[in-house]
Structure formats: structure tokens, C-alpha cells
Amino acid sequence: MSPGEPTTGPKVYLAHASEDKVLVRPIADYLMAKGIDVWFDEWEIEPGDSLRQKMEEGLLAMTHFVVVLTPKSITKPWVAKEIDVGMVGQVGGKNRLVPLVVGLEPSELSPFFQAMLVLKVDPTKEADLKALADRLFDVGRKPPLGQAPKYVQSAPAGLSGWSPAAIAVARHLAESSQHAMPHDPIVTAEDLAVALDLSLDDARLGVLDLVDGGYLWEASLPGHVGPKAAFFAEFDEAFMAFDPAEDARTVANQMVTAGERVSDTRELAQALGWEPRRMNSAICYLQSVGAIEARNALASNPWRAIHLLKTDRTLRFARNQA
């Protein structure tokens, strides 16, 4: 910043006792070095200047009235008068009053300052001076607000009736499923507790909610669960970038308008430009409403069915959704 260039940052009036110059000067030097314009009497007042006029200029320009409270300054009537000006400015919203305490205990302060938040400063410690500069620049000491844990995030539209734990578990299963195949993925409550930062009890209850709703399959190995077809039909709309119900209508219309009764799943997905995850979700929806029949094979992966069979229910579904 060039000499005489106006500043847009804090402008500090530094009130103090003359006897405390050796304590106050390092404060003034540090603040100036950090881009904070400081009115410090020995820098501002030249021989022959009007003391009152120069002080008034500094007081009128300030954004922050900083008073250094020491065993000497709290006894000085002139410092008390300056504090009155700083307080009037704060009440009027023209400046902020920032009391610095050097070499005093709280009990030694006046009742007025005992009722305020003061900043205890050692002018020889850079950490204390940095804390003052941060305060003048309104640098927040409060850490940034993080994202709420997954188990307390707002419920997506249509899922408000589910517990936060069940929603968190459902989101994890939907986003973790590679192809929406049967039992894709298989997890335990312990896995979910770690992945979702849930307590084990909450993870177990979230799983139980989904099991009781008919959306999770339970393995013969105790504690292991995986999503059923109905799970993808119900929850993919909330957590994936596609809508299985809308996709199901598209598939049904394609099958109805096709001349063949049997549609090859891979070819149909390729024609629509869909990956297996999306195609399989649509198949899950069609199966959940009974709108198609499916042919499976041991080598059908990554497709839930290798062929989709058109029936009268497919025709009815397509017409009802038109």
C-alpha cells in the first residue's frame, strides 16, 4: 500500500497512557504490518499541531476503538475521556470498542469492563497479536459448519415416514449396488454402522425397519442382508439419478410397440442407452407391479433377466401410464 492511499480495512484508534508507549508500540507496529491502519499519537501529532484536533480526526475516522488497559492507563482521566468517546461511538453503531488488558487481573478492572469481553494481550507474543488482528478483521473463530451425519440428513421426498437410520441404510444400499442384482450388495449391521457413522443399535434398527417393510432379504448366515427387487423399485427414485417408475413406463411402451412377445434385455437396454444398473431397476419396478414375466439364466449377469416377456398386464400397465 503506497503512502497516503486510503484503506478499506479496519481503522484503529489506539488509546493508551503515555507511560505505556513501550508496551503499545509493538501492538501498533504489528497491526500496521498486517494491513490495519492505526492512529497512534506519536505517528500522527507533529510539533505545533493541535492535540485536540488531531485526536478528533483519528476518532472520527476509526472503525475500532482499541484501548490498552494497564495498571497505569486505568488511573488516567484522559484515557477515561477517550473511552467515553469510544463507548458513545459503539452505542451509535459508528465503531467497535475493543479493550486490551495488559498486566491486569479481571478483578482490577472497572465494573464496566468486567461486564465486557476483553482480550488479554502480551505484546511480546505474536500469537496474542495475531488474535487481536483476527478479531479486528472479523476472522471467525467458529469452525465452518460441516455436513450433518448421514443418519440425520433430511428425508428425500416421499420417504418422510421412514426412520433416519432406515433412510441412511437405504441410501447406502442403493448407492453401493453395482447392478441392482439379487442380493447386491450383501451387508451386515456392523458394516453399516462403520460406513454410516451409526451406533450398532441404530444400524440394526434401520435394517429391521427395511426387513419388516419387505425390502431386504435375510441370508441364512445370521446378520447378513441384501436388497430385494422391491427395494430398488421403492428407493432408487430417491437416491439415484433416474426414476424406476418412469423408466418402467418407457420399457413397457417399447415392449408393447415391438412386434415380438419376447424382448432381449441387453438389446433393449442398448437401444435406450442404459447401463445395467438403470435397466435392472426398471425391471424391478415392472416385476413389483406384475407387469412383465422374466426369463433368467445362470449366465444372465449383469442383467436381472435375459429376456422380458410381454403379457396382457404389460399392455394394461402401458395404457394406464399413458
N, C-alpha and C positions, 0 to 999 in steps of 0.2 A: 504494500500500500504506500503510495507516494505521500510526502508531507502535505498536509492541508486537504487531502482528499476526504470527503465525507464518508463516514462509516454507516453501515446499515445494521450492524450488530449491537450488542449491549453497550450503553454509555454509563460508566460508573462514576459516581461522586464518592470519593474516598474520605470519609470523616474520621478524624483521629486527633489525639493530643500531640502537641508539638514535641513533647518529650519522648514520644514513641516512634520518631522517624526511623530509627534503626530497625524497628520491627515491621513498620508499614512499608518501607521502600521495597523489600523483596516481594511483597504482595503486589504492589503496583507494577514492578518490572515484569513479574510473571504474567499478569493479566494482559499487559500490553503485548508481550511476546505471543500470546495466544489469540490476538486479534480483538481484544476487548479494550475499547477506548476509555482511559481512566483520567478523571480530573483529580490531579494530585498537586496540592498547593505549590510546592517548590518547583514544579514544572510550568505552572500557569501564571504565577504572580511575579512581575518584574519590579525592580525599584521604581518608585513613583506611581505605581498602579494603585487604583482604589481597591482596597481589600474587599469591601462590601460588594462593589460592582462585579469584581472577578468571581467572587463566590456565588453571587446571584446568577451569573452566566452559567456557571457549572451546574448549579441546582436546577435551572430551567431546562438545561439540555439533557439531564440524566434520565436513564430508564431504570437504573438501580441505585438506591442509596445504600452504600455499604459503610457501616460504622464499625470501627475496630474498638472493641470494649476490652480495656486493660485496667489494672489497678489504678493507673494514673488518669485515663480518659473518663472513667465513671465519676470522677470528682470535679471535672472541668465544666463550669457553667456554659462556656462557649460550645462545647461538644453537645451539651444538653439542648441548646438552642438549635443546633443543626439537626439533631434527632427530631425535634418538633417539626421542622420543615419536611424532613423525610417521611414522618408519620402522616402529616397532612397530605402529602403527595400520594401516599399509598391509599389513604381513605378516599381520595378523589380519583383514584384509578390512573394517576399520571406516572407513577413509578412503583417499584417494589422495594421494600425495606429488608435488607439482608444484614443481620447482626453477626459479627465475627467475635468470638471470645478467645482471647489470648491471655493465658496466665491467671485465669479466674475460675473459681468453682461456681456452679449454678446458684448456690446459696448466697453468693456475694453480689449477684445481680439484683437490680431493682425489681419490684413485683411486676412491672410492665414487661420486662424482658424474661422474667421467669415464666411468664404465661405464653411466651413465643417459642417457636422452634429456632434455636440458634445453632450456628456452625462453629464448632471448636476447631481452631486452627493453630498449627505450629508453623510459622513462616519459614522454618528451615527444612520442612518436609515437603517434597514435591507432591506426594500423594494427597496431602491436605490441600495444597494449592490447586491441584487438578480437580479435586472435588468441588472447590469453590468455582472454578471456571466452568465446570459442567453444570453447576447449578445456575450460573448466570446465563448460560446458553440454553437452559431448559432441557438439558440432556436427561432423559428419563432414567431413573434407577430401577424402574419396574421392568422386569424381563418381558419380551414380546409374548403375546398371547398365542399359545400353541393350539393345535387341533384337539378337539375333545376325543377321549378314548373311543375306540370303535363301538364299544358296547353301550355308549350313552349318546351317540350321534342321533340326529333327528331321523325318525322313521320315514322311509320313502312313501310316496303317495300310495294308498291302498294297503299299507302294512301297519297302520297305527294300532291295530288290535293285538299285535304280537309284542312279547316282552323284548326289552333292549337286547338281552342275551340271545334270544332266538333270532332276532334280526341280524345280529353280528355273526352268528353261526351260519345263517343262510347266505349272507353276503360272501363269507369266506368260501363256502362250498361252491357257490355259483361262479365266483371269480377263479377258483382253483381248478375247476373241472376242465379237462383238456378238450374232450369231445362230447360231453353230456351222454356218455355211455352208461350202461348199468353199473352202479357202484363206483362212479368216477367223480370224486375220489373216495377212498375209504379212510376214515379218520377216527381218532379216539377223543374223548373229552380232555385228556391230558394234552394232546396235540393242539386242540382248540384253545385251551387255557393259555398255552405259551404263545400261540400265534396272535391271539386277540387281547392279551394282557387282562384276561379274566381270572377270577378265582376259580378253582376247580369246581366248587359247588355251583357257581353261576354257569359255567360251561356245561355241566351235567344237566342243569335245569333247562338251558337253552336247547340242548339236544332232545330232552324229554318232551318239550313243547312240540318240536317238529316231528318226533316219533308219534306222539299221540294224535297229531294232525294228519298222519298218514303219509308224510312226505319223506321219511327216512326209513331205509331198510336196516335191520339189525342182523349182523353176521352171527354165525354160530359161535365164533370166538367172542366171549363177553367183552362189552365195551366198544366194539368196532361197529361203526355205522357208515352208511353211504346214501346218497340221494336216489330216490325213486324217479320214475318218469314224471310223476305228478309234481315233483319238486321243481323241475325245470320249467314246466308249464306254468307254475304259480309264481316263481320268484325271478325268473330271468328278465321279465319286463322291468323289474325294479333295479336290477344290478348290472344288466348287460346293455350293450349299445343297440339292441334290437328288441322287437316286441314279438314274442312267440305267437300270440293270438293273431296279430296282423299277418305274420309270416304263414301261419296255418291257413288263413284265407287265401293267400297267394298260391300256396301249394295245391289246395283243394280246387281252385279255379283252373290251374294248369292241368290237373288230372281230369277234371270234368270235360274240358275242351279237347283233350287228347283223344285220339281215336282208339287207343289201346286201353284195355282194362288194367293192365299191369304197367307200372312206371318203374324204371330203373332209378334207384335213389341217387347214385353217383351222377348219372346223366342229367337228372332233374336239377341237382344242386349246381352242376356246371352251367346249365342253361340260365340259372338265376344268379350265378356269380357268388354263391355262398360257400363258405368253409363248412366242414363237418359240424363244428360246434353250433353254428346257427341252424343248419338244416336239421340236425338231430333235435334241437329244441322245438322246432316246428312240428316234427314227428311226434314228440312227447305230447304236445298240445292236442294234435289230432287224435292220438290214441286215448288221451284222457277224456275226450268228449265222444269217443266211439265213432269217429268219422272215417276211419280207414282200417283196413286189415294190413298186417305186415308179414313179410316172409323174412326169416332170419337164417343165418348160416354161421358155422363156426368161424369162417374166414371173412365175416362181414365188417370187421374193424377197419376204418374208424366210423362206420355207419351203423346206426341202431337197427337198420333193416336194409337188406339188399334190394328188396322190391316192395313197392307200395301198391295195394290192391284197391281199386275203386269199387265202391258199393253204392247202394241207394242212399245210405246215410251220408256218403261223401257228397252226393248230389244235393241232398237236403241241406247239409251244412253250408255248401257254397251258395245256394239260393237264399238261405236265411241271413247270410252275412252280406249279401249284395246291397 
